[in-house]
Amino acid sequence: MRLIILFVFTLLLSSCTKTEVKDLELPSTKLEAMEVYKDALREMEDGQYLIASEKFDKSESLLPQTEWAAKSALMSSYCLYTISFFDEAVLNLKRFKKVYPADPNMDYASYLIAVIYYEQILDEKKDVEKLIFAKDSIEDFLEKYPNTDYAMDLKFKLDLVINQMAAKEISIARFYIKNEKWIPAINRLKIVVEKYDKTIFVEEALFRLVEIYYRIGLIDEAKAAASLLGYNYNSSEWYEKSYSVLNKNYVPVKIQDNKEEKKLVNRIKKIFSIDD
């Protein structure tokens, strides 16, 4: 949020200083447009964001193919974002990127789209669509603008998004477990192990696999899940819980050297691979 406010403040300063220099040189239509732009700035500073957005839109229409049209479009999008008109703001920003592809503020437009999607993911029970949009837009930004000031903020947000996606899969898996639908539960838990193994939810996913496999009689698979859990998280409470499932006589496989460790991990991971 601080980065967003800083950008807008910078744009406001540049708008005001350049306007004063150029006003005397502009034809009457552009003078009118600049007055509308100034009015929009005043409305925004007064907290009247919807009115400001409408005036920025009008300013853009009066100043086609100029840097001021691009600024107007971007400021209109910011105003819509500020009052939580998220869908409208995203549409505006996508149009901005299409109409003004060479604008120097393209990185900010992409950043704001990512932030808008990110701010709509409240918890793992919500629709996964916004999570996917947030992840895709953040990854797209980081690929195109890895060295910008916004990149560090979005890297942090991406970690949270991925954890939320893993939480979503765990939440669905718990629902299936509660209703004793073992195969759908296994499939969801495998997704966490395969795709979200860097998240905090992978330990629970492995433990749930131990539980399910043991319950449906797949003892080798249960032991494999417990071994993978123990190999990576042997101080985890979930690893301790796996003992109560398998019984106290079960001893996890001890690895003698790095080559054997690698072979075991690869063999275990193959068990959890997701078939196409």
GUNURO-554808 format. One line per 4 residues: number of its first residue (from 1); their letters; for each residue x, y, z of N, C-alpha, C. Coordinates in steps of 0.02 Angstrom, whole numbers, plus 50000, padded with zeros to 5 digits. Each point is the difference from the previous one (the first is absolute). Layout:
! residues N
NUM> a> X Y Z X Y Z X Y Z | ... .
END
This chain:
! residues 276
1> mrli> 50041 49940 50000 49959 50060 50000 50043 50063 50000 | 50056 49999 50037 50044 50058 50002 50028 50016 49931 | 50017 49947 49962 50027 50009 49932 49947 50032 49955 | 49937 49979 50008 49947 50028 49959 49991 50074 50014 .
5> ilfv> 49997 50018 50064 49991 50070 50019 50059 50042 49977 | 50061 49973 50007 50060 50036 49979 49998 50014 49925 | 49980 49951 49962 49997 50010 49927 49950 50056 49983 | 49941 49996 50029 49948 50050 49985 50022 50069 50022 .
9> ftll> 50033 50005 50057 50024 50064 50024 50051 50029 49950 | 50045 49956 49975 50049 50022 49951 49967 50024 49936 | 49949 49963 49979 49963 50019 49939 49964 50066 50009 | 49974 50011 50060 49966 50063 50015 50049 50059 49995 .
13> lssc> 50059 49991 50028 50050 50053 49998 50020 50016 49928 | 50014 49947 49960 50020 50011 49931 49943 50031 49960 | 49939 49981 50016 49943 50028 49964 49995 50075 50012 | 50006 50020 50062 49992 50071 50018 50056 50042 49970 .
17> tkte> 50062 49977 50003 50055 50041 49977 49999 50008 49924 | 49987 49945 49964 50000 50003 49928 49941 50040 49973 | 49944 49996 50036 49940 50035 49977 50012 50075 49997 | 50032 50026 50051 50011 50072 50003 50044 50024 49942 .
21> vkdl> 50048 49959 49979 50044 50020 49946 49965 49997 49933 | 49957 49950 49990 49973 49987 49934 49934 50037 49987 | 49966 50024 50051 49933 50028 49991 49998 50054 49946 | 50051 50043 49998 49999 50056 49954 50009 49978 49927 .
25> elps> 50026 49939 49990 50014 49977 49933 49943 49958 49971 | 49952 49981 50041 49949 49953 49978 49943 50034 49964 | 49972 49968 49946 49940 50025 49968 49941 49999 50048 | 49945 50030 49982 49943 50007 50046 49973 49933 50023 .
29> tkle> 49996 49950 49955 49975 49935 50020 50044 49968 50053 | 50065 50007 49991 50046 49972 50050 49998 50039 50065 | 49990 50065 49994 49992 50040 50062 49939 49977 50039 | 49947 49987 49963 49940 49975 50033 50013 49933 50033 .
33> amev> 50035 49957 49964 50016 49934 50026 50043 50005 50063 | 50048 50046 49999 50044 50007 50058 49962 50027 50060 | 49950 50042 49988 49959 50024 50055 49960 49942 50030 | 49975 49956 49957 49964 49941 50024 50047 49956 50041 .
37> ykda> 50061 49993 49976 50050 49960 50035 50015 50029 50069 | 50007 50066 50002 50013 50033 50065 49941 49991 50047 | 49939 50005 49973 49940 49989 50041 50000 49928 50028 | 50020 49953 49958 50002 49930 50023 50050 49992 50057 .
41> lrem> 50057 50032 49994 50050 49997 50054 49972 50028 50065 | 49964 50057 49994 49971 50031 50061 49948 49953 50031 | 49958 49969 49958 49950 49953 50026 50033 49941 50035 | 50054 49976 49971 50036 49944 50029 50030 50019 50068 .
45> edgq> 50030 50058 50003 50030 50024 50062 49947 50010 50054 | 49938 50014 49980 49945 50009 50047 49966 49933 50018 | 50025 49947 49971 49971 49934 50015 49940 49981 49958 | 49986 50039 49949 49943 49986 49956 50025 49958 49941 .
49> ylia> 50015 49937 50013 50035 49960 49951 49957 49981 49939 | 49936 49988 50011 49958 49982 49943 49992 50059 49952 | 49989 50059 50027 49995 50060 49959 50067 50013 49965 | 50054 49991 50038 50067 50010 49970 50011 49953 49942 .
53> sekf> 49980 49937 50009 50009 49950 49947 49963 50021 49936 | 49939 50024 50009 49961 50022 49942 50032 50060 49965 | 50029 50044 50039 50032 50059 49970 50066 49981 49966 | 50036 49953 50029 50060 49976 49966 49982 49967 49933 .
57> dkse> 49945 49963 49999 49977 49969 49938 49985 50054 49947 | 49967 50053 50022 49984 50054 49954 50063 50034 49975 | 50047 50010 50045 50064 50031 49980 50036 49957 49948 | 49998 49934 50010 50033 49955 49952 49968 50007 49931 .
61> sllp> 49933 50003 49998 49966 50004 49936 50014 50066 49963 | 50017 50052 50037 50016 50065 49970 50073 50006 49980 | 50041 49953 50024 50072 50003 49987 50026 49936 49968 | 49972 49979 49943 50021 49937 49970 50073 50001 49977 .
65> qtew> 50031 49941 50006 50069 49991 49974 50051 50047 50032 | 49991 50017 50063 50049 50041 50035 50018 49967 50066 | 50054 50024 50030 50020 49972 50066 49948 50015 50052 | 49963 50054 49991 49949 50018 50049 49940 49954 49996 .
69> aaks> 49985 49975 49942 49946 49950 49993 50019 49937 50038 | 50062 49978 49994 50023 49941 50036 49998 50011 50075 | 50022 50059 50022 49997 50015 50072 49928 50002 50025 | 49956 50028 49961 49930 50003 50019 49971 49930 50008 .
73> alms> 50015 49956 49953 49975 49931 50004 50026 49964 50062 | 50064 50011 50015 50030 49967 50057 49971 50027 50066 | 49991 50066 50004 49972 50030 50060 49928 49979 50010 | 49962 49993 49946 49931 49977 50005 49999 49929 50030 .
77> sycl> 50045 49957 49977 50004 49932 50025 50017 49999 50075 | 50047 50043 50019 50019 50004 50071 49940 50020 50043 | 49962 50049 49976 49941 50022 50038 49950 49944 50009 | 49988 49962 49948 49954 49943 50004 50026 49947 50049 .
81> ytis> 50064 49988 49998 50030 49953 50048 49991 50024 50072 | 50009 50064 50011 49996 50028 50067 49931 49990 50032 | 49947 50001 49960 49932 49991 50027 49976 49928 49989 | 50047 49954 49987 49987 49929 49995 49955 49981 49941 .
85> ffde> 50002 50040 49947 49967 49981 49937 50052 49958 49961 | 50013 49940 50027 50057 49961 49975 49992 49978 49927 | 49942 49974 49983 49991 49976 49932 50007 50058 49949 | 49971 50056 50017 50004 50058 49955 50072 50025 49995 .
89> avln> 50036 49999 50056 50069 50023 50000 50044 49954 49956 | 49990 49935 50007 50039 49953 49960 49985 50009 49925 | 49937 50008 49983 49982 50011 49930 50034 50063 49973 | 49999 50053 50041 50033 50063 49980 50075 49991 49990 .
93> lkrf> 50031 49963 50046 50072 49989 49996 50020 49958 49940 | 49960 49949 49986 50014 49959 49941 49992 50040 49936 | 49950 50044 49999 49991 50044 49942 50060 50048 49994 | 50022 50026 50058 50058 50044 50001 50061 49965 49968 .
97> kkvy> 50012 49938 50018 50058 49963 49974 49994 49988 49925 | 49939 49992 49976 49990 49988 49929 50006 50065 49960 | 49972 50054 50027 49998 50064 49963 50067 50037 50004 | 50035 49993 50057 50062 50038 50010 50058 49952 50014 .
101> padp> 50017 49956 49955 50051 49949 50013 50070 50027 50012 | 50013 50061 49977 50067 50029 50009 50005 50047 50059 | 49947 50006 50039 50000 50047 50056 50052 49978 50052 | 50037 50048 50028 50052 49982 50050 49972 49973 50066 .
105> nmdy> 49935 50007 50010 49969 49975 50062 49967 49932 49991 | 50020 49964 49948 49971 49934 49987 50012 49952 50058 | 50058 50005 50032 50015 49955 50056 49952 50013 50058 | 49984 50064 50011 49953 50016 50054 49931 49973 49986 .
109> asyl> 49977 50005 49938 49934 49973 49981 49997 49925 50013 | 50053 49964 49981 50003 49928 50012 50002 49984 50074 | 50037 50040 50037 50004 49992 50073 49932 50009 50032 | 49964 50051 49979 49935 50015 50031 49950 49944 49985 .
113> iavi> 50002 49972 49940 49957 49943 49984 50014 49942 50048 | 50064 49985 50010 50019 49945 50045 49976 50014 50071 | 50008 50061 50023 49979 50018 50068 49924 49994 50008 | 49963 50021 49949 49927 49995 50003 49978 49928 50008 .
117> yyeq> 50028 49955 49960 49983 49929 50008 50021 49974 50068 | 50059 50020 50022 50025 49977 50064 49955 50021 50058 | 49975 50061 49998 49960 50025 50056 49931 49968 50004 | 49982 49961 49949 49935 49968 50001 50002 49928 50026 .
121> ilde> 50058 49975 50019 50005 49932 50026 50000 50003 50076 | 49942 49990 50029 49992 50008 50072 50016 49937 50040 | 49978 49943 49976 50017 49937 50034 49992 49943 49951 | 50022 49939 50022 50002 49944 49954 49931 49973 49982 .
125> kkdv> 49947 50022 50035 49933 49976 49984 49968 50039 49943 | 50031 50056 49981 49974 50040 49944 50014 49965 49934 | 49968 50025 49947 50010 49972 49933 50074 50003 49981 | 50024 49945 49972 50071 49994 49983 50018 50043 49939 .
129> ekli> 49950 50024 49963 50014 50038 49939 50043 50061 50013 | 49985 50038 50053 50039 50060 50016 50071 49982 50019 | 50008 49943 50033 50068 49977 50017 50041 49987 49937 | 49969 49968 49952 50035 49985 49937 50017 50065 49963 .
133> fakd> 49952 50046 49998 50013 50065 49967 50057 50036 50034 | 50000 50000 50067 50053 50034 50038 50068 49968 49985 | 50003 49934 50003 50063 49965 49987 50026 50014 49930 | 49955 49995 49951 50021 50010 49930 50024 50072 49988 .
137> sied> 49963 50048 50027 50018 50070 49988 50065 50019 50035 | 50011 49972 50060 50063 50014 50035 50059 49968 49964 | 49992 49937 49979 50054 49967 49964 50015 50034 49934 | 49948 50024 49967 50010 50037 49937 50039 50064 50012 .
141> flek> 49983 50035 50054 50036 50061 50017 50074 49985 50015 | 50012 49950 50041 50069 49984 50020 50043 49978 49941 | 49968 49970 49950 50037 49980 49940 50018 50061 49958 | 49954 50048 49996 50011 50059 49957 50039 50056 50035 .
145> ypnt> 49989 50008 50065 50031 50056 50036 50034 49976 50064 | 50049 49956 49995 50031 49970 50060 50041 50049 50041 | 50022 50055 49971 50046 50045 50035 49967 50066 50021 | 49935 50002 50001 49965 50061 50020 49990 50003 50075 .
149> dyam> 49980 50058 50024 49987 50008 50072 49940 49958 50022 | 49956 49985 49953 49939 49962 50018 50013 49926 50006 | 50056 49976 49971 50012 49928 49996 50006 49968 50069 | 50037 50032 50046 50009 49971 50066 49934 49992 50037 .
153> dlkf> 49957 50050 49994 49934 49996 50032 49960 49942 49972 | 50002 49991 49934 49961 49947 49968 50029 49931 50013 | 50066 49995 50010 50029 49935 50017 49973 49977 50068 | 49995 50046 50047 49972 49983 50065 49927 49980 49993 .
157> kldl> 49963 50037 49960 49929 49985 49990 49990 49932 49965 | 50046 49983 49954 49995 49937 49965 50006 49941 50048 | 50045 50005 50048 50007 49947 50050 49934 49991 50038 | 49967 50054 50017 49937 49996 50036 49945 49970 49955 .
161> vinq> 50000 50018 49937 49950 49973 49953 50009 49925 49994 | 50062 49977 49992 50012 49928 49992 49980 49963 50063 | 50013 50029 50058 49977 49968 50063 49923 49997 50002 | 49967 50052 49975 49928 49999 49998 49973 49946 49954 .
165> maak> 50034 49991 49944 49979 49948 49953 50008 49930 50031 | 50055 49991 50036 50010 49937 50036 49947 49991 50054 | 49983 50054 50034 49948 49997 50052 49933 49981 49971 | 49987 50025 49939 49938 49982 49965 49997 49925 49988 .
169> eisi> 50055 49972 49976 50001 49928 49986 49992 49959 50064 | 50032 50022 50053 49994 49965 50065 49928 50004 50025 | 49969 50058 49993 49931 50009 50022 49953 49952 49963 | 50009 49993 49935 49959 49954 49961 50014 49928 50020 .
173> arfy> 50064 49985 50010 50019 49932 50021 49968 49981 50066 | 49999 50047 50047 49968 49987 50065 49926 49984 49992 | 49968 50037 49954 49929 49988 49987 49989 49929 49974 | 50042 49979 49953 49994 49932 49973 50015 49947 50054 .
177> ikne> 50049 50013 50042 50016 49953 50054 49941 49993 50047 | 49970 50056 50018 49942 50000 50045 49944 49958 49971 | 49993 50001 49935 49947 49962 49966 50023 49933 49973 | 50061 49980 50021 50029 49935 49983 50004 49989 49924 .
181> kwip> 50017 50052 49965 50011 49995 49928 50076 50000 49990 | 50029 49941 50004 50072 49993 50007 50038 50019 49936 | 49977 49979 49943 50037 50013 49938 50003 50075 49985 | 49944 50037 50002 50005 50072 49989 50044 50034 50052 .
185> ainr> 49998 49976 50062 50043 50028 50053 50073 49989 49983 | 50017 49939 49979 50069 49984 49982 50024 50045 49943 | 49957 50009 49950 50019 50042 49943 50015 50072 50021 | 49960 50027 50045 50012 50068 50024 50064 50004 50040 .
189> lkiv> 50012 49951 50042 50061 50000 50041 50062 49991 49957 | 49995 49961 49947 50056 49993 49954 50019 50066 49967 | 49949 50040 49985 50013 50066 49970 50043 50042 50047 | 49984 49997 50065 50039 50039 50049 50072 49975 50002 .
193> veky> 50009 49934 50000 50068 49971 50003 50039 50015 49937 | 49967 49997 49943 50034 50011 49936 50013 50074 49985 | 49949 50041 50007 50003 50069 49976 50016 50051 50054 | 49984 49984 50063 50008 50049 50054 50043 49973 50056 .
197> dkti> 50055 49966 49980 50043 49968 50050 50041 50050 50040 | 49999 50064 49980 50037 50051 50038 49954 50037 50050 | 49937 49980 50002 49953 50035 50045 49997 49966 50068 | 49966 50033 50046 49993 49973 50068 49950 49943 50003 .
201> fvee> 49965 49986 49945 49947 49950 50001 50023 49931 49977 | 50062 49995 49975 50022 49936 49973 50006 49947 50055 | 50017 50020 50061 50006 49952 50055 49933 49968 50016 | 49948 50041 50005 49934 49973 50013 49977 49955 49943 .
205> alfr> 50015 50021 49938 49980 49960 49942 50030 49930 50003 | 50064 49996 50017 50033 49935 50005 49970 49958 50057 | 49987 50032 50056 49970 49963 50055 49931 49973 49981 | 49960 50041 49967 49933 49978 49979 50005 49941 49951 .
209> lvei> 50052 50001 49958 50010 49944 49955 50017 49936 50039 | 50041 50007 50052 50015 49943 50044 49935 49972 50028 | 49958 50044 50026 49935 49979 50029 49957 49962 49950 | 49991 50031 49941 49955 49971 49951 50026 49934 49973 .
213> yyri> 50064 50000 49980 50029 49938 49972 49995 49943 50051 | 50015 50014 50062 49997 49949 50051 49929 49974 50009 | 49953 50047 49998 49930 49981 50011 49973 49957 49944 | 50021 50013 49938 49974 49960 49944 50045 49941 49982 .
217> glid> 50049 49986 50044 50040 49940 49993 50061 50005 49956 | 50019 50060 49979 50061 50009 49960 50058 50017 50047 | 50025 49948 50033 50049 50009 50053 50066 50027 49974 | 50023 49973 49943 50063 50023 49972 49998 50074 49983 .
221> eaka> 49943 50021 49970 49992 50071 49983 49998 50043 50063 | 49968 49974 50053 49998 50037 50064 50070 50008 50029 | 50040 49946 49997 50069 50004 50025 50042 50047 49957 | 49988 50000 49935 50038 50044 49956 49985 50073 50016 .
225> aasl> 49936 50016 50012 49982 50068 50019 50032 50019 50066 | 49999 49953 50048 50031 50014 50065 50075 50010 49993 | 50033 49961 49956 50072 50007 49989 50017 50068 49971 | 49959 50022 49951 50011 50066 49970 49989 50055 50051 .
229> lgyn> 49950 49991 50042 49987 50048 50054 50058 50002 50049 | 50025 49941 50018 50055 49996 50048 50065 50026 49971 | 50012 49986 49936 50062 50022 49968 50006 50076 49999 | 49944 50033 49986 50001 50073 49993 49979 50038 50063 .
233> ynss> 49959 49968 50042 49970 50037 50057 50000 49956 50062 | 50058 49973 50018 50001 49952 50055 49988 50031 50069 | 49999 50067 50004 49984 50031 50064 49928 50026 50000 | 49962 49983 49948 49933 50025 49993 49950 49961 50044 .
237> ewye> 49950 50035 50024 49947 49967 50038 49962 49950 49956 | 49996 50015 49935 49966 49955 49954 50039 49935 49992 | 50066 50004 50003 50040 49939 49997 49989 49957 50062 | 49996 50033 50057 49986 49963 50062 49932 49967 49997 .
241> ksys> 49951 50034 49972 49933 49971 49995 49998 49939 49954 | 50044 50000 49951 50000 49943 49953 50017 49935 50036 | 50039 50003 50054 50016 49940 50038 49938 49967 50029 | 49954 50041 50025 49939 49972 50030 49956 49967 49948 .
245> vlnk> 50009 50018 49937 49962 49968 49946 50032 49933 49982 | 50064 49999 49991 50034 49941 49974 50015 49947 50054 | 50003 50020 50062 50015 49962 50061 50072 50013 50022 | 50012 49986 50063 50064 50019 50031 50058 49958 49975 .
249> nyvp> 49988 49944 49969 50054 49957 49977 50029 50021 49933 | 49966 50048 49967 50025 50021 49935 50059 50048 50009 | 50054 49985 49967 50061 50042 50003 50013 50027 49930 | 50003 50066 49993 50015 50029 49934 50067 49977 49973 .
253> vkiq> 50005 49993 49935 50062 49977 49968 50056 50049 50012 | 50058 49974 50022 50058 50042 50011 50045 49997 49938 | 50021 50058 49977 50039 50004 49939 50074 50005 50017 | 50042 49963 49962 50071 49996 50016 50043 50053 49966 .
257> dnke> 49983 50018 49938 50041 50049 49965 49956 50041 49954 | 50029 50052 49971 49962 50046 49959 49968 49967 49939 | 50036 49951 49970 49973 49967 49941 49937 49961 50018 | 50002 49966 50056 49942 49963 50021 49943 50046 50020 .
261> ekkl> 50016 50056 50031 49949 50049 50018 49963 50023 49938 | 50038 50017 49949 49970 50025 49938 49955 49948 49968 | 50023 49937 50000 49961 49947 49970 49934 49990 50038 | 50003 50003 50066 49940 49990 50040 49950 50056 49989 .
265> vnri> 50025 50063 50001 49955 50057 49991 49967 49997 49932 | 50040 49984 49948 49971 49997 49932 49948 49944 49995 | 50014 49944 50033 49953 49944 49998 49935 50018 50036 | 50006 50035 50057 49941 50019 50038 49960 50052 49963 .
269> kkif> 50035 50049 49971 49964 50053 49964 49963 49972 49940 | 50028 49947 49970 49966 49969 49943 49932 49973 50019 | 49995 49977 50062 49935 49974 50025 49948 50055 49999 | 50022 50062 50015 49952 50055 50007 49993 50041 49936 .
273> sidd> 50033 49978 49946 49995 50039 49938 49928 49998 49974 | 49980 50055 49968 49932 50006 49975 49998 49977 49928 | 49960 49950 49987 49994 49975 49932 49965 50050 49956 | 50022 50007 49938 49967 50045 49952 49932 49971 49980 .
END
